[in-house]
Amino acid sequence: MQRERWRFSIRRLLFVVAVIAALLGVQIAVRDARDDLSRSQCLNLLKRIGLGLMTYQNFKGTYPSGTVANASLPPEKRLSWYVPASPYMDYGIGDIAKAEPWDSPANLPYAETEIPIFRCSIGPSRPAKPGPVPTQYVGIAGLGVDAPTLPKSDRRAGVFGYDRATKIADIKDGPSTTMMVAETWDARGSWLAGGPATVRGLDPVRTPYIGPGRQFGGLHRGGVNVLFADGSVRFISPSIDPHVFEALSTIAGGETLPEGWDR
């Protein structure tokens, strides 16, 4: 009798384990499907941003500078590159006071307005408290925390700089291998704000570059969506060689990329 009870208990335990495993499998499948959808949605938003930036470049002859020119303001108080680029993304953002700081009384209502194209679809749509709505897309300034301030001729310079406007001809490394905009969950700031909120160089002290708590990514499992200067968007793995990621951040670094770097 005792042996029969033991066999019954074992069968019941195996049944429970099987049910739990099945439920976990469903949860994992749902999570993966949700993440794939979110990643795809964010990829499409980056493509729209890329199309707008390329259209801007076609009309103006350069990509927009990282901040709206204003010699009386430091970069972090200026307006971001989103302001001049937004009309070319088929998204008007209103009559912004371009001579004033991004957080001036005249401009703050715009900063507190959610612009769907400027943020990835993952996570809450706006901060828990009223205030400026952050973006998860930042322009790539090149290699080094000082990259936004470098002259265009510097080998560490990227597409975006506070006071520089990049032409296609300036991208000697090739538009298809030069990063322009990347996702981030790190130190997010208002889409309207210039400075580090919307333009960043890679900090080589903080490697690896991609993943939760890192400089880029943290929104999707397994990598980060990156917009390149040719308008393409690629999903880059956290396992990418940091030196390759650094090479992709510059417009004329002259680096040679290994074959299959994006696999």
C-alpha positions, 0 to 999 in steps of 0.5 A: 500500500505504501509503495502504491501511494509513493507511485501515485505521489510521483505521478502527481508530482510529474504531472504538476511539473509538466503543467508548470513547464507548459505554463512557463513555455507559454509565458516565454513564448508570449514574452518573446513575441511581445519583445519581437513586436516592440523591437520591430516597432522601434526599428520602424520608428528609427527608419522614419527618423532616418528617412527624415534625416536623409530628406533634410540632408537632400534639401540642406546639403548636410545633416542637422547639427547636434544643436540649434545654433545659439552662441549665447547658450551652452549646448545643454540649454539649446534646442536639439537636432529634432527641432530642425529635422522634425518637419522632414519627418512629417511631424510638425512640433509647433512654433518653438521659440528658437532663440530661447532655452529648451526649458524656457517658459515658452518652450517647456510645454513643447518639451512636456508633449509626447511625440510618438516618433521620438520614443521607443514604444517600450515602457511607460509613454511618459514620466510618472510625474509631469515634466519633460518627456524623454527620448530613447533615441540619441545622435551618435557624436563619435568616440569619446565623451568630448566627441560632440565638441570635436571639429569635423576633421578629427578622426574621432568625430561622428555624424552629430556634433553640437556645432558641426553639420556633416555632409554625406561627403564627410563620411569617408568610412561609408554611410552604411558603416557609420552609426547615426542614431541609437536607442538608449535607456541610460540617462535619458533626457528631453527630446527638445534638449540639446547636449547629452540628452540627444547627442552623445559620444561613446565613452570608452571607459564604460564597456561593453557598450550595449545592454541593460545599464549600459550606454546603449540598448537596455530596451530589448533583449539581445541587442540594440537598434541602430540607425546608420547614415545610409538610412538602414537600421540594424539590430546589434548584439551586445557581443560585438567587439567594442573596437568595432562598435567604436569604429562604427561611431566615427565618420572618417576614422579610417578603420577596417571592419572585420568581415561579418561584423554585423552577424 
